[in-house]
């Protein structure tokens, strides 16, 4: 039978678990003086405009905006045409009211805003699948690290293929299949039996519930900016990217269920050992970042992550998600392979990864909240064995 233990997930740095929903400039009203963002309920918004005989004027404004004949925001249009309604009116025509930090408002619009996962009551949560995905990746990385023959073989194959796109595509596909074979051989060595559906059973042995806010918690989210710090250059690139984030010091609750009998087949003997493996997986990435991001702000951000269990959500970087990193001790070999793999991806071609030298990707994704810089996604998992 699986062992089920409650846990508390403590948010250490801003976390954005994207819902896939993105709102554009015409979907919200930004009240920059009060740092409020009203996500419009378009039906109620039109009804309100119709009630004050301003719907046709608004339609004309929308037409001018879509034809790029004006850059005026909805807030500016309201200010000019009808005056700014009070907060009760804005709330009544909105489906959600969000907050943004002062540092986000460098102009009168946030462009597109990526919203986070929320329940039907508009409260943020962290899907169990996000946490389980990181746990599974950490388990696979643990198995890879403990098989030196596998590491040497696939490190050589990827290095040899890294200068030939066709060969590298085939090699990365084969690497995924080889990981399955490695897991099966590990199970067979442990049990002495030919495993049937061994990989599936291993992955199914871990179950994570959604992490929800306690019922009496009224935590709000904030819309935060994203900017990049470039390795070795001590420079930052501001981006027109804004994400709704769960803020630091928020605590969410969930349940972790583990079939330890299945995990023993790959050398993991308890839930505590499993969590330690996830933390080790995260520490590997932090050590790598420390080597190359040497600015004071960047080092401070990395220090904030030293006691986290893992990174979750958007903007946490390729290296935390890939299973290439456990293969390499030599950083030069790692960079050459990773940048070659990234260059194969259509979405990454515009980032010019051939320029990567000391780490790939060469950017650290940062945000700013309450006058402090953070790396996205840091959470600490506390097992609550005595919680009813």
C-alpha positions as semicolon CSV with decimal commas, in nm:
position;residue;x (nm);y (nm);z (nm)
1;X;0,000;0,000;0,000
2;X;0,124;0,352;-0,071
3;X;0,231;0,576;0,217
4;X;0,043;0,906;0,215
5;X;0,185;1,209;0,395
6;X;0,050;1,567;0,406
7;X;0,294;1,838;0,305
8;X;0,324;2,214;0,315
9;X;0,470;2,385;0,011
10;X;0,637;2,710;0,114
11;X;0,692;2,962;-0,166
12;X;1,042;3,108;-0,130
13;X;1,062;3,306;-0,456
14;X;0,779;3,415;-0,692
15;X;0,614;3,118;-0,862
16;X;0,419;3,138;-1,188
17;X;0,234;2,824;-1,295
18;X;0,086;2,933;-1,626
19;X;-0,279;2,860;-1,697
20;X;-0,223;2,906;-2,070
21;X;-0,440;3,217;-2,058
22;X;-0,287;3,543;-2,173
23;X;-0,463;3,878;-2,154
24;X;-0,382;4,158;-2,398
25;X;-0,400;4,534;-2,357
26;X;-0,766;4,531;-2,462
27;X;-0,857;4,271;-2,199
28;X;-0,770;4,472;-1,888
29;X;-0,764;4,817;-1,735
30;X;-0,442;4,920;-1,563
31;X;-0,485;5,177;-1,286
32;X;-0,114;5,253;-1,243
33;X;-0,164;5,506;-0,963
34;X;-0,317;5,237;-0,740
35;X;-0,125;4,942;-0,892
36;X;-0,454;4,767;-0,978
37;X;-0,521;4,555;-1,287
38;X;-0,886;4,483;-1,371
39;X;-0,937;4,184;-1,601
40;X;-1,253;4,278;-1,785
41;X;-1,572;4,076;-1,809
42;X;-1,638;4,191;-2,163
43;X;-2,014;4,138;-2,147
44;X;-2,055;4,344;-1,828
45;X;-1,809;4,604;-1,959
46;X;-2,013;4,652;-2,279
47;X;-2,335;4,665;-2,080
48;X;-2,190;4,938;-1,859
49;X;-2,072;5,142;-2,159
50;X;-2,412;5,102;-2,323
51;X;-2,584;5,221;-2,004
52;X;-2,388;5,549;-2,015
53;X;-2,425;5,581;-2,396
54;X;-2,052;5,535;-2,465
55;X;-2,050;5,198;-2,644
56;X;-2,024;5,343;-2,995
57;X;-1,738;5,571;-2,887
58;X;-1,559;5,271;-2,738
59;X;-1,609;5,069;-3,059
60;X;-1,453;5,354;-3,257
61;X;-1,157;5,358;-3,016
62;X;-1,110;4,981;-3,053
63;X;-1,110;5,017;-3,431
64;X;-0,843;5,289;-3,416
65;X;-0,635;5,081;-3,177
66;X;-0,645;4,763;-3,386
67;X;-0,551;4,968;-3,696
68;X;-0,256;5,110;-3,495
69;X;-0,391;5,462;-3,533
70;X;-0,361;5,518;-3,157
71;X;-0,157;5,382;-2,865
72;X;-0,406;5,509;-2,611
73;X;-0,488;5,254;-2,338
74;X;-0,841;5,182;-2,215
75;X;-0,762;5,374;-1,898
76;X;-0,651;5,678;-2,100
77;X;-0,960;5,651;-2,322
78;X;-1,181;5,641;-2,012
79;X;-0,998;5,938;-1,861
80;X;-1,054;6,141;-2,177
81;X;-1,406;6,026;-2,267
82;X;-1,599;5,952;-1,950
83;X;-1,369;6,016;-1,656
84;X;-1,239;5,740;-1,431
85;X;-1,522;5,543;-1,265
86;X;-1,479;5,463;-0,898
87;X;-1,343;5,129;-0,783
88;X;-1,687;4,973;-0,730
89;X;-1,775;5,026;-1,096
90;X;-1,443;4,887;-1,218
91;X;-1,483;4,585;-0,991
92;X;-1,838;4,524;-1,115
93;X;-1,726;4,501;-1,480
94;X;-1,426;4,278;-1,403
95;X;-1,393;3,903;-1,355
96;X;-1,068;3,941;-1,157
97;X;-0,885;4,226;-0,986
98;X;-0,507;4,179;-0,964
99;X;-0,216;4,376;-0,824
100;X;0,112;4,470;-0,989
101;X;0,428;4,594;-0,823
102;X;0,531;4,954;-0,876
103;X;0,849;4,853;-1,054
104;X;0,636;4,681;-1,321
105;X;0,480;5,008;-1,430
106;X;0,740;5,168;-1,653
107;X;0,468;5,276;-1,893
108;X;0,091;5,283;-1,909
109;X;0,044;4,925;-2,021
110;X;0,184;4,584;-1,924
111;X;0,140;4,455;-2,280
112;X;0,043;4,087;-2,256
113;X;0,002;3,934;-1,910
114;X;0,037;3,558;-1,855
115;X;-0,209;3,447;-1,588
116;X;-0,142;3,171;-1,334
117;X;-0,350;2,868;-1,242
118;X;-0,649;2,952;-1,022
119;X;-0,950;2,759;-0,895
120;X;-1,313;2,856;-0,954
121;X;-1,291;3,109;-0,671
122;X;-0,996;3,283;-0,833
123;X;-0,746;3,155;-0,574
124;X;-0,404;3,041;-0,699
125;X;-0,283;2,684;-0,661
126;X;0,007;2,467;-0,774
127;X;-0,096;2,160;-0,977
128;X;0,030;1,830;-0,843
129;X;0,154;1,744;-1,193
130;X;0,409;2,028;-1,176
131;X;0,564;1,893;-0,858
132;X;0,542;1,530;-0,968
133;X;0,720;1,613;-1,295
134;X;1,018;1,754;-1,105
135;X;1,025;1,453;-0,869
136;X;1,026;1,207;-1,161
137;X;1,306;1,401;-1,336
138;X;1,511;1,393;-1,015
139;X;1,462;1,016;-0,980
140;X;1,579;0,956;-1,338
141;X;1,879;1,187;-1,283
142;X;1,963;0,987;-0,968
143;X;1,957;0,661;-1,165
144;X;2,178;0,811;-1,439
145;X;2,432;0,945;-1,189
146;X;2,470;0,603;-1,032
147;X;2,554;0,428;-1,359
148;X;2,899;0,538;-1,477
149;X;2,897;0,310;-1,782
150;X;2,573;0,467;-1,907
151;X;2,705;0,819;-1,841
152;X;3,031;0,761;-2,034
153;X;2,850;0,597;-2,326
154;X;2,588;0,865;-2,376
155;X;2,816;1,156;-2,305
156;X;3,043;1,036;-2,588
157;X;2,750;0,976;-2,824
158;X;2,607;1,324;-2,769
159;X;2,947;1,494;-2,801
160;X;3,022;1,306;-3,125
161;X;2,679;1,401;-3,268
162;X;2,678;1,764;-3,156
163;X;2,819;1,903;-3,484
164;X;2,571;1,721;-3,707
165;X;2,207;1,826;-3,675
166;X;2,068;1,509;-3,829
167;X;2,277;1,282;-3,608
168;X;2,200;1,491;-3,299
169;X;1,824;1,469;-3,355
170;X;1,852;1,091;-3,378
171;X;2,082;1,078;-3,076
172;X;1,847;1,278;-2,853
173;X;1,554;1,053;-2,952
174;X;1,762;0,746;-2,878
175;X;1,869;0,895;-2,543
176;X;1,507;0,906;-2,430
177;X;1,464;0,539;-2,519
178;X;1,793;0,454;-2,350
179;X;1,671;0,612;-2,025
180;X;1,373;0,373;-2,027
181;X;1,608;0,080;-2,088
182;X;1,835;0,197;-1,805
183;X;1,544;0,209;-1,559
184;X;1,430;-0,140;-1,662
185;X;1,781;-0,281;-1,622
186;X;1,807;-0,121;-1,279
187;X;1,479;-0,284;-1,174
188;X;1,584;-0,621;-1,316
189;X;1,917;-0,607;-1,133
190;X;1,734;-0,534;-0,806
191;X;1,454;-0,792;-0,838
192;X;1,615;-1,059;-1,057
193;X;1,297;-1,060;-1,266
194;X;1,210;-0,931;-1,611
195;X;1,007;-0,617;-1,532
196;X;0,675;-0,575;-1,708
197;X;0,563;-0,213;-1,740
198;X;0,846;-0,130;-1,499
199;X;0,886;0,233;-1,606
200;X;0,512;0,297;-1,589
201;X;0,485;0,134;-1,246
202;X;0,777;0,340;-1,117
203;X;0,621;0,666;-1,233
204;X;0,278;0,567;-1,105
205;X;0,427;0,488;-0,765
206;X;0,439;0,862;-0,694
207;X;0,119;1,064;-0,668
208;X;0,095;1,433;-0,576
209;X;-0,223;1,627;-0,509
210;X;-0,272;1,987;-0,610
211;X;-0,123;2,221;-0,349
212;X;-0,400;2,455;-0,234
213;X;-0,418;2,752;-0,002
214;X;-0,566;2,681;0,343
215;X;-0,936;2,762;0,353
216;X;-0,887;3,073;0,568
217;X;-0,607;3,216;0,352
218;X;-0,684;3,512;0,127
219;X;-0,344;3,538;-0,039
220;X;-0,339;3,751;-0,351
221;X;-0,108;3,719;-0,649
222;X;0,101;3,992;-0,808
223;X;0,182;4,067;-1,169
224;X;0,562;4,080;-1,191
225;X;0,805;4,165;-1,472
226;X;1,068;3,931;-1,615
227;X;1,417;4,029;-1,718
228;X;1,730;3,840;-1,815
229;X;2,079;3,849;-1,667
230;X;2,344;3,750;-1,921
231;X;2,627;3,522;-1,805
232;X;2,969;3,682;-1,801
233;X;2,846;4,027;-1,907
234;X;2,695;4,170;-1,588
235;X;2,413;4,314;-1,796
236;X;2,037;4,281;-1,781
237;X;1,785;4,282;-2,060
238;X;1,439;4,408;-1,970
239;X;1,160;4,221;-2,146
240;X;0,798;4,310;-2,217
241;X;0,695;3,994;-2,031
242;X;0,469;4,001;-1,726
243;X;0,349;3,703;-1,525
244;X;0,096;3,662;-1,249
245;X;0,291;3,503;-0,963
246;X;0,229;3,349;-0,623
247;X;0,437;3,565;-0,390
248;X;0,708;3,465;-0,140
249;X;0,603;3,343;0,208
250;X;0,279;3,193;0,073
251;X;0,211;2,842;0,209
252;X;0,002;2,582;0,031
253;X;-0,105;2,237;0,147
254;X;-0,120;1,904;-0,035
255;X;-0,075;1,528;-0,008
256;X;0,216;1,313;-0,129
257;X;0,149;0,943;-0,183
258;X;0,439;0,703;-0,250
259;X;0,457;0,328;-0,308
260;X;0,798;0,272;-0,147
261;X;0,804;-0,092;-0,260
262;X;0,832;0,021;-0,623
263;X;1,094;0,286;-0,544
264;X;1,311;0,031;-0,362
265;X;1,362;-0,136;-0,700
266;X;1,569;0,165;-0,809
267;X;1,747;0,214;-0,477
268;X;1,517;0,462;-0,299
269;X;1,399;0,336;0,039
270;X;1,187;0,611;0,194
271;X;0,991;0,928;0,121
272;X;1,257;1,133;0,301
273;X;1,524;0,986;0,073
274;X;1,307;1,071;-0,227
275;X;1,281;1,438;-0,121
276;X;1,658;1,448;-0,060
277;X;1,712;1,326;-0,416
278;X;1,493;1,609;-0,549
279;X;1,693;1,861;-0,345
280;X;2,020;1,718;-0,477
281;X;1,885;1,755;-0,832
282;X;1,821;2,124;-0,760
283;X;2,158;2,175;-0,591
284;X;2,333;2,054;-0,907
285;X;2,179;2,340;-1,103
286;X;2,252;2,599;-0,833
287;X;2,620;2,499;-0,828
288;X;2,632;2,546;-1,204
289;X;2,468;2,889;-1,185
290;X;2,706;2,997;-0,908
291;X;3,004;2,927;-1,133
292;X;2,897;3,167;-1,406
293;X;2,655;3,431;-1,272
294;X;2,899;3,629;-1,060
295;X;2,719;3,960;-1,012
296;X;2,619;4,053;-0,656
297;X;2,246;4,055;-0,736
298;X;2,267;3,720;-0,916
299;X;2,466;3,559;-0,636
300;X;2,210;3,689;-0,385
301;X;1,926;3,541;-0,592
302;X;2,101;3,203;-0,608
303;X;2,165;3,217;-0,233
304;X;1,787;3,259;-0,177
305;X;1,741;2,917;-0,343
306;X;1,992;2,726;-0,132
307;X;1,730;2,570;0,095
308;X;1,455;2,510;-0,160
309;X;1,337;2,165;-0,262
310;X;1,294;2,249;-0,629
311;X;1,197;2,510;-0,888
312;X;0,848;2,506;-1,037
313;X;0,659;2,677;-1,315
314;X;0,743;2,923;-1,589
315;X;1,075;3,103;-1,645
316;X;1,295;2,860;-1,451
317;X;1,522;2,770;-1,739
318;X;1,603;2,475;-1,960
319;X;1,875;2,330;-1,736
320;X;1,635;2,252;-1,451
321;X;1,413;2,051;-1,683
322;X;1,667;1,866;-1,897
323;X;1,812;1,524;-1,821
324;X;2,135;1,606;-2,005
325;X;2,303;1,775;-1,710
326;X;2,360;1,456;-1,501
327;X;2,582;1,320;-1,780
328;X;2,851;1,585;-1,753
329;X;3,131;1,672;-1,514
330;X;3,318;1,876;-1,774
331;X;3,141;2,212;-1,817
332;X;3,284;2,278;-2,165
333;X;3,149;1,949;-2,297
334;X;2,814;2,021;-2,132
335;X;2,785;2,367;-2,293
336;X;2,871;2,238;-2,642
337;X;2,608;1,964;-2,625
338;X;2,330;2,171;-2,464
339;X;2,366;2,465;-2,702
340;X;2,362;2,223;-2,999
341;X;2,042;2,059;-2,868
342;X;1,879;2,398;-2,811
343;X;1,973;2,512;-3,160
344;X;1,769;2,223;-3,303
345;X;1,450;2,363;-3,149
346;X;1,256;2,596;-3,375
347;X;1,146;2,816;-3,084
348;X;1,505;2,863;-2,967
349;X;1,673;2,957;-3,297
350;X;1,604;3,328;-3,239
351;X;1,804;3,315;-2,913
352;X;2,132;3,249;-3,102
353;X;2,262;2,978;-2,874
354;X;2,576;2,944;-3,084
355;X;2,691;3,248;-2,882
356;X;2,675;3,051;-2,555
357;X;3,022;3,010;-2,404
358;X;3,034;2,941;-2,030
359;X;2,677;2,813;-1,986
360;X;2,386;2,731;-2,213
361;X;2,132;2,887;-2,201
362;X;2,340;3,195;-2,116
363;X;2,062;3,387;-1,938
364;X;1,926;3,375;-1,585
365;X;1,559;3,469;-1,566
366;X;1,489;3,715;-1,287
367;X;1,200;3,916;-1,148
368;X;1,157;4,191;-0,891
369;X;0,917;4,202;-0,597
370;X;0,916;4,453;-0,308
371;X;1,244;4,608;-0,424
372;X;1,426;4,271;-0,423
373;X;1,549;4,057;-0,713
374;X;1,447;3,690;-0,733
375;X;1,487;3,386;-0,954
376;X;1,145;3,240;-1,033
377;X;0,998;2,923;-0,891
378;X;1,170;2,838;-0,562
379;X;0,961;2,624;-0,323
380;X;1,041;2,428;-0,007
381;X;0,848;2,108;0,063
382;X;0,790;2,028;0,431
383;X;0,656;1,680;0,512
384;X;0,388;1,711;0,783
385;X;0,375;1,359;0,924
386;X;0,199;1,473;1,242
387;X;-0,067;1,680;1,065
388;X;-0,416;1,537;1,085
